[in-house]
Amino acid sequence: MKTELVVKELSTPELKDRLDVEKAELNRMKLNHAISPVENPNLIKKHKRTIARILTELRRREMAV
């Protein structure tokens, strides 16, 4: 998948920065969705999966060291 390739190509500091951005975006979307329904709720699922991919890649790199 495209997202998986992008995640694997990023350096560890870039992954940590991207993780912070994705978590902030997910929190923002959840708050907005609680107030009024989001146009496309599948975007929330997409952000959750991206966060999981980043965490998995960080863990894989941690175990390889």
BAFI-3210 file (N, C-alpha, C; in Angstrom, 3 decimals, decimal comma, padded with zeros to 6 digits):
// residues 65
n [1|2|3|4|5|6|7|8|9|10|11|12|13|14|15|16|17|18|19|20|21|22|23|24|25|26|27|28|29|30|31|32|33|34|35|36|37|38|39|40|41|42|43|44|45|46|47|48|49|50|51|52|53|54|55|56|57|58|59|60|61|62|63|64|65]
n.u [000,832|000,321|000,587|001,980|004,448|005,374|005,621|007,630|009,784|010,413|012,538|013,409|013,124|011,472|009,242|008,340|007,619|005,600|003,806|002,969|001,627|-000,416|-001,826|-002,747|-004,393|-006,285|-007,470|-008,591|-010,427|-012,107|-013,235|-014,586|-016,369|-017,929|-019,345|-020,616|-021,625|-018,994|-018,166|-017,073|-016,797|-015,025|-012,508|-011,606|-011,125|-009,076|-007,014|-006,573|-005,576|-003,261|-001,783|-001,439|000,149|002,458|003,293|003,760|005,890|007,831|008,167|009,123|011,585|012,785|013,026|014,824|017,223]
n.v [-001,188|002,312|004,078|002,500|002,209|004,837|005,267|003,446|004,540|006,905|008,606|007,835|010,124|011,690|010,050|010,145|012,830|012,886|011,155|012,668|014,726|013,278|012,239|014,612|015,550|013,488|013,769|016,319|015,814|013,956|015,547|017,461|015,755|014,936|017,217|018,038|015,911|014,479|014,983|012,818|010,071|007,984|008,996|009,319|006,693|006,178|007,832|006,623|004,147|004,930|005,959|003,592|002,170|003,742|003,507|000,755|000,535|002,069|000,469|-001,869|-000,995|-000,393|-002,928|-004,072|-002,949]
n.w [000,000|-000,470|001,750|003,577|002,289|002,315|005,060|005,749|004,425|005,721|008,083|011,524|013,340|011,690|011,544|014,190|014,380|012,445|013,657|015,879|014,513|013,203|015,414|016,590|014,548|014,461|017,015|016,697|014,658|015,940|017,978|016,414|015,148|017,259|017,850|015,435|012,785|010,868|007,458|006,022|007,701|007,473|007,314|009,908|010,636|008,825|009,809|012,296|011,466|010,136|012,268|013,703|011,859|011,861|014,548|014,600|012,789|014,136|016,395|015,197|014,258|016,686|017,811|016,069|016,634]
ca.u [000,000|001,061|000,895|003,006|005,725|005,788|006,015|008,905|010,842|010,719|013,495|012,771|012,631|010,344|008,097|007,839|006,928|004,364|002,919|002,372|000,691|-001,574|-002,599|-003,434|-005,457|-007,322|-008,180|-009,388|-011,553|-013,028|-013,975|-015,516|-017,402|-018,815|-020,189|-021,452|-021,068|-017,978|-018,664|-016,619|-016,273|-013,950|-011,231|-011,196|-010,564|-007,814|-006,001|-006,254|-004,730|-001,960|-001,108|-001,043|001,269|003,649|003,717|004,305|007,209|008,746|008,442|009,952|012,943|013,290|013,388|015,946|018,465]
ca.v [000,000|003,567|004,608|001,654|002,527|006,151|005,108|002,730|005,372|008,024|008,351|007,715|011,428|012,108|009,238|010,665|014,084|012,531|010,567|013,786|015,407|012,397|012,184|015,898|015,588|012,556|014,398|017,411|015,228|013,364|016,638|017,994|014,750|014,913|018,403|017,853|014,783|014,738|014,652|011,470|009,468|007,032|009,671|009,019|005,344|006,298|008,394|005,583|003,137|005,533|005,986|002,212|001,829|004,452|002,874|-000,556|000,738|002,497|-000,708|-002,778|-000,438|-000,532|-004,326|-004,398|-002,374]
ca.w [000,000|-000,594|003,078|004,175|001,657|002,801|006,465|005,800|003,860|006,608|009,155|012,831|013,826|010,860|011,955|015,465|014,066|011,727|014,658|016,617|013,614|012,990|016,656|016,736|013,540|014,908|018,125|016,144|013,930|016,914|018,604|015,418|014,895|018,422|017,771|014,246|012,036|009,856|006,130|005,690|008,938|007,190|007,525|011,282|010,557|008,087|010,710|013,282|010,824|009,878|013,570|014,004|010,977|012,334|015,800|014,258|012,183|015,201|017,228|014,407|014,264|018,047|018,030|015,187|017,182]
c.u [000,875|001,484|002,013|004,374|006,249|006,306|007,387|010,069|011,262|011,752|012,747|012,315|011,434|009,090|007,489|007,101|005,589|003,336|002,217|001,323|-000,575|-002,456|-003,375|-004,604|-006,611|-008,135|-009,088|-010,625|-012,572|-013,868|-014,993|-016,662|-018,397|-019,792|-021,155|-020,817|-020,077|-018,548|-018,305|-016,011|-015,179|-012,576|-010,707|-010,524|-009,197|-006,706|-005,603|-005,307|-003,342|-001,144|-000,609|000,149|002,561|004,179|004,333|005,703|008,232|009,136|009,353|011,399|013,584|013,775|014,605|017,275|019,037]
c.v [001,250|004,110|003,813|001,967|003,862|006,032|004,436|003,578|006,515|007,627|008,311|009,065|011,942|011,339|009,764|011,980|013,814|011,937|011,657|014,510|014,574|012,318|013,475|015,997|014,664|013,161|015,525|016,870|014,607|014,435|017,230|017,038|014,678|016,089|018,300|016,764|015,223|014,276|013,222|010,828|008,421|007,670|009,433|007,645|005,373|006,829|007,376|004,546|003,664|005,590|004,590|001,785|002,482|003,805|001,502|-000,427|001,183|001,310|-001,689|-002,292|-000,560|-001,957|-004,730|-003,913|-003,241]
c.w [000,000|000,775|003,732|003,594|002,159|004,229|006,557|005,292|004,782|007,657|010,492|013,381|013,018|011,233|013,250|015,256|013,389|012,688|015,459|015,777|013,428|014,238|016,872|015,764|013,943|016,044|017,638|015,435|014,877|017,596|017,639|015,156|016,057|018,374|016,599|013,400|010,957|008,513|005,740|006,940|008,704|007,332|008,934|011,311|009,869|008,992|011,779|012,692|010,524|011,163|013,925|013,145|011,453|013,607|015,542|013,675|013,226|016,080|016,499|014,397|015,644|018,307|017,180|015,756|018,246]
res [m|k|t|e|l|v|v|k|e|l|s|t|p|e|l|k|d|r|l|d|v|e|k|a|e|l|n|r|m|k|l|n|h|a|i|s|p|v|e|n|p|n|l|i|k|k|h|k|r|t|i|a|r|i|l|t|e|l|r|r|r|e|m|a|v]
***
